[in-house]
């Protein structure tokens, strides 16, 4: 796991005191691991980690469903623009 994904995982775990582990395929939306109140802050974290702005018009909720999806969308070489 790279430092960026570790920061994402830490962000989610810090906001969910009942969770002590986080699987890569857990649905973060349905499980409420990322709720609507934390979502904006989460977007800011992703922008900070990627060094790029995230246009709300380009957002697809499926990009945030799992840690695997987040890594693929924001942290793979192909995702870096």
ZIZIRA-V436095 format. One record per residue. N is the residue number from 1. OMEGA is omega in whole degrees, -180 to 180 (NA if undefined). D_CENTER is the distance of its C-alpha to the mean C-alpha in Angstrom with 2 decimals. Layout:
((N | OMEGA | D_CENTER) (N | OMEGA | D_CENTER))
//
This chain:
((1 | 180 | 13.76) (2 | -177 | 13.44) (3 | 180 | 13.00) (4 | 180 | 9.80) (5 | 175 | 8.07) (6 | 178 | 10.33) (7 | 178 | 9.20) (8 | 180 | 5.53) (9 | 179 | 7.66) (10 | 178 | 10.22) (11 | -178 | 8.55) (12 | -179 | 7.97) (13 | 179 | 11.40) (14 | -179 | 13.11) (15 | -179 | 12.66) (16 | -174 | 13.91) (17 | 179 | 17.25) (18 | 180 | 18.34) (19 | 174 | 15.80) (20 | 173 | 16.86) (21 | -176 | 15.05) (22 | 179 | 11.99) (23 | -178 | 12.75) (24 | -177 | 10.83) (25 | 175 | 12.07) (26 | 176 | 11.76) (27 | -174 | 11.13) (28 | -180 | 8.61) (29 | -178 | 10.39) (30 | 180 | 13.86) (31 | -179 | 13.67) (32 | 175 | 12.62) (33 | 170 | 10.17) (34 | -180 | 8.33) (35 | -175 | 11.52) (36 | 179 | 12.93) (37 | -178 | 13.97) (38 | -173 | 10.72) (39 | -180 | 8.96) (40 | 177 | 10.97) (41 | 178 | 10.38) (42 | 177 | 6.58) (43 | 178 | 7.72) (44 | 177 | 10.28) (45 | 180 | 8.34) (46 | 177 | 6.83) (47 | 179 | 10.48) (48 | -177 | 11.93) (49 | -179 | 10.45) (50 | -177 | 11.42) (51 | -178 | 14.49) (52 | 174 | 14.33) (53 | 176 | 14.40) (54 | -179 | 12.33) (55 | 179 | 15.07) (56 | 179 | 14.59) (57 | -178 | 17.18) (58 | -176 | 15.10) (59 | 174 | 12.16) (60 | -176 | 12.23) (61 | 179 | 10.74) (62 | 177 | 10.81) (63 | -176 | 8.25) (64 | -174 | 5.65) (65 | -177 | 8.12) (66 | 175 | 7.56) (67 | 178 | 6.27) (68 | 179 | 9.10) (69 | 179 | 8.27) (70 | 180 | 5.08) (71 | -180 | 7.66) (72 | -176 | 10.38) (73 | -171 | 9.45) (74 | -171 | 8.50) (75 | 175 | 10.15) (76 | -178 | 13.17) (77 | 180 | 16.49) (78 | -178 | 17.00) (79 | -179 | 13.92) (80 | -177 | 15.26) (81 | NA | 17.74))
//
